Amino acid sequence: MSVRTQESALRIALVFPGQGAQHPRMAAGLYGHEAVFTAAMDEALELLGADGERIRSAWLARTTTADFDDVTVSQPLLYAVDHALGRMVLDWGVEPVALMGHSVGELVAATLAGVVGFADGIRLMRARIRQFAQTPAGGMLAVAAGLGEVEDLLTGQVHLAAVNARRQLLLAGEREPLDRAAQALRERGIVCRDARARQAFHSPVVDEAVEASMPDWLATPLNRPRRTVYSAYTQGVLTDDTALDHRFWARQAAETVHFAPTLDRLLADHDCLLVEAGPGNSLSTVARRHPAVVRGGSEVAPLLPDGAQDDVRDRRSVAAAKERILPLQQPVRA
């Protein structure tokens, strides 16, 4: 393997997962051991107010609670954990060349870029609990297929929620139509499984909740990004004008996530060490198959083990990732 010169060194890009990546005790092994992570989680739980203790209990439980995958737990908890992990990495002295997120992970990227204040982000998550919990019973379906293989199923009741890779999609809809779509896919020999979600995020099913969230968004100060954010909704670098558009942010919960083409753009622009700052390895698994990673131009380093509930493994995984990341923190010629 060749040794990279300073001029060709990888740059760090932080990527943040969203709905479906959550699991009990995600990153809990860092709590009380990593000072910045702990402080950020304590701040989040305090800002969650009356919801904080309930969410803390669900997070630290050894088994999945009945509502763990519901918006009332998963969304604020994912936002808090992703943000705390990102803060921890930044505290190591890392200055990423880019931030990128999937679903609620994009709001984390925006927060760390200074577009949205953290307290405002938590306030919006608390409002989301109220607004989205009453949407029709639904979910999301992970499908190992290309768009052409599922287009006939996108009939108005089932919707394209995310394009994660060339043959990795998420569909969303109310429960009965989504179950019918799953049956049709299995009859075709296409592998699919329910994603961990009780709401049909990234589909018109949540349109009313999105409109209900608009006053909260309009009351939120927005700023120009201080770090580069790649948006999976615009499929490129987030511009100042878009960052300052309240409706753009409010609509994300109902819009398709174009993760794959956005990752294409990021890795065309930069040779990166992609650091997945969130639970699980879902985005790392996708990124490892990307041609830029396969040919060795870019690399992947998840912070956490995949789905583990082992505190020691959490800490060992972060230590290993840190060993890969810190040597790259040297001046790189523009």
Secondary structure by P-SEA (a helix, b strand, c coil): cccccccbbbbbbbbbbcccccccccccccccccaaaaaaaaaaaaaaccaaaaaaaaaacccccccccccccaaaaaaaaaaaaaaaaaaacccccccccccaaaaaaaaaaccccaaaaaaaaaaaaaacccccccbbbbbcccccccccccccccccccccccccbbbbcccaaaaaaaaaaaaacbbbbbcccccccccccaaaaaaaaaaaaaabbbbcccbbbbbccccccccccccccaaaaaacccbbbaaaaaaaaaaaaccccccccccccaaaaaaaacccccccccccccccccccccaaaaaaaaaaaaaacccccccccc
